């Protein structure tokens, strides 16, 4: 995956080998029960307060409630991007200067149909297969079963040079996992939300995505994160939201980090400060 692989624990190295081979790994007990319950209650409180209803299209669902941009909505969601059991694996797949691409809640209700197979890297016009550029993590806040809409995945499809037929149900399997588990995958993997054939069971999950620091993110953090909250966020969270400089250079505003430019504290020291000559001229490799 990356040079980071040589420095990680045996457990992470094993996870990376699984992802290299099959495109995904399932980490059980990645979220402790209390945090899982807090997240579950927090999401459903937001659904109620905001009157969230299904959007009525195939991508977002006909019986699925979705909510984007979770981080600023409640304090419990501020912990999502930096949750160590997930973040350390994403860092090993990409690098430590990765950034958050988005946070989404997905509550699949009874009667939902198959979403349609796709790869989250589908908009990256860089050819497939390629080195991991995005990591998708699916957090199970309730049990994921084949009947209630567990994410469908196609093992090994991250190495396929093409994209799938969205309606080919024969090649996908259900990523069943108990609440508190996290499915971590190379975003080239073909996957989709599964159909919910139960009478009254909702399947609640979160999608927390990371990309390499030089990519444009799926959700625009600069506009969706209230700037008056930034100063209260830990530096690592600000960095993951894209408000610090990538490689000490990229993303500056007149020489300052985005965080400094909107009045939030920043220790970045400005563009090029502390950068090596190799870094400045683009010869430093992350991998």
N, C-alpha and C positions, 0 to 999 in steps of 0.2 A: 504494500500500500504506500507507505512513506518511510523516510529514514527514521521517523519516530518509532517505527516498529521495533528497532533494535534496542530501544531504551525502555520499553513498557514492561509491565508485569507479565508473568506467565498467563494469567487469566485474560488480560487484554490481548496478548499475542494469540491465544487460542480463539478469541472472538474474531480477531482480524482474519485468521485463517478460515474460519467459517464464512465470513463475509466474502472473502476472496473466492471461495469455492462455490457458494450457493447464493451469494448476493445479500444475505441477511443473517441476523442472529436474534434470538429471543432471550432477553435477560429477565429471569423471574426474580421477584423481590427487589427490583430496582427502585421501587418507591415504597417507603414504609407505610403501614396501614393508616397511621394518623394523617400523613401528608396526602395519601390517596383520598381519604375521606374529606379533608379540607378542600382539595381540588374539586372533587365531585360536587360538594355542596356549593362551592364558589361558582362553578360553571352554571349549575342549575338555578342558582339565585340570579345570575346575570340573565339567563334565558327569560326568567319570570319578569324581572325588572324592566327589561328592554322589549318584552313582547316578541321574542324571537320565534318565528314560524318557518317552516320549510320554504325554500325559494322556488320550488316547482320547476327545476330544470335538471337535466341528467347529471351534469357535473357536480352540482351542489346537493341534489337529492329532491325527491318528491315527498318523502316522509322523514327527512333528516333535518335537524336543527343545527345550524352552524353559526359560530361566532369567531371573528378574526381579531387580531391585535389584542391579545389577552394581557400583555405585561402591565400596561397602565391602569387596568380596570379594577384591580384589587391587589392588596399587598401579597397575598398568597401566590399570585401569578408572577411576581417579580423573581421568585425562586426558580422558575422553570428553566431559563437559559443556563443557569450556573449549577444545576443539579449534578453533582460530581459523577455519580455512576454512569450518567448518560454523556455528559460533556467530555469526560476523559476519553471515551471511546470515539466520539466525533473528532476530538483533537488528534487522536492517533490515525484516523482515516484521512484527515485533511492536514491541518497544522494548527498550532496554538493561536494564530492570528485569524482564525475563522471568525465569521460573524453570523448573527442570527438572521435567517431569511424570513421566518414567520412563525406565529403561534396561532393555532386554530383548534377550536373545540368542535367535535362532531358527535351528535347524538342520533344514532340510527334507530328509527322507530318501526313498529310492526307494519308490514306491507311494503317496506322499501324494496326496490328492485336492485339488481346488480348495477353498480355505478358505471362500469365499463373499464376494461384494462387500459392502463397507460403507464408511462414512465415520467417521473417528475423532472427528468432532464430533457423532456421533449422539446422545450423551447431553446435549448442550447444547440446552436448550429455548428457543432464542432466535431461531428462524426462519432459514431458508436462502433465498438466500445472505446472508452477513454478512461484515464485515471479518474478516481472519484473526485467530483467537483462539488457535489451536494450530498448531504446526509439527511435522510428522512427518519425521524423517530416517532413511533406511534405508541402512546402511553395508554394502557388499559386501566380505566377508572372503574369499570365493571368487568365481570368476566366476559371474554370474547369467545363465542362458540360459533360453530358452523351454522346454527339455526338463527342466531340473533344478529348476524351481520359482521362477523369477524372479517378483518381485512383479508382479501384474497391475494395471493402472491404466486408467481411463477418462478420456482427455484432455478437459478442458473441463467435467467433471462438477461441479467446485467451484462452478459458477454455477447448477447445477440446484436448484430449490426443494424437490425431494423426495429420497427415498432409493431405492437401487436394489433390483431383484430380485436376491437373493444368488446365484441360479443362472444368471443371464443371461451366459453365457460369450461371446456374440456381440459384445458391446460393448467388451470389455477387450482390451488389448494387453500383451505382456510387456515389462517395463522391463529389457531386457538391458543389462548393463554389466560391465566387467572388474573384478576384485578391486582394491580401493583406491578405487573410486568411491562416491559418496554420492548417493542420490535424495532431494531435498528437496522437500516438497510442503505446500501449504495443506491442512490436515487435513480440509477439506470434500471433498477429492477422493475419489471412489469407488475403492477398491483392495482387494486381498486377496493372500494368499500363493497362488502358483500350484501346479498339480499337478506332481509329480516323476515323469516317465515313464522315467527312466534305470534301469539295472540296479543300479548300485552307487555313484552319485555323490550326495554330500550337499551341499546349498547352505546355506552359513552366512552369516548376516547379523545385524546389530544394529539395533535400533530405539531411537533417542534422540529423545525428544519434549520440546518446550518449550511453555509456555503463558504467557499474560499474567499478571503478578504477582498479580492479584486473583482468579485462578481456583483452584479446588480441583484438586490434581494427581491423576493416575491412580494413581500409587504413593505411599504415605504415607512421605515421607522422615523425618518426625519420629520415627516408630517403627522404621523399617527401617535408619536410619543410627546405628551405635553412638555415643553421645554422647562417649565418651572419645576418639574419633578426630577430633572436630571441631576441636579446638585445633590439630592438625597440618595441617589443610587450609588452602590459600590462601584469603584473604578472598573472592575471586571465586567459588570453588567453594562456600563456605558460603552465599553469597548465592543462587547458582543452586539450592541444595538447600532454600532457603526459610528459612534460619536468621538472615537479616538482615531489617530492616524494609523494607516496600514503601512507596516515597515518604516514607520517614522516619517513618512513622506506623503503617501497617497491619501487624498480626501481633504487636504487643507483648505482653509478659507483665509486668504491673504496671509498665509504663513502660520495660522493658528489651527488647532484642532476644531472640529465642529462643536465639541462641548464647550471649549473656551469661547468660541464665537457667539454662543447664545447665553453666555454668562454663568455657565456651570463650572465648578472647579475642575481643573485639569492639570496633571503633572507632566503632560507630554513635552513641554518645552518648545513647542513649535516645530514646523517642518524642518527637516535636515538636522535638527539638534541631536547630537549624539549618534548620528548615522555614520556608518563606516563608508569608506570610499566605494567599496564593492556594492554596498546596499544602494547608495545614491545612484550608481550607474547601472543598476539592474542586474548585477552578476551574482548576487546572493541567491542561493537556491533554498527553498523551503523543504524540498524532498530529496 
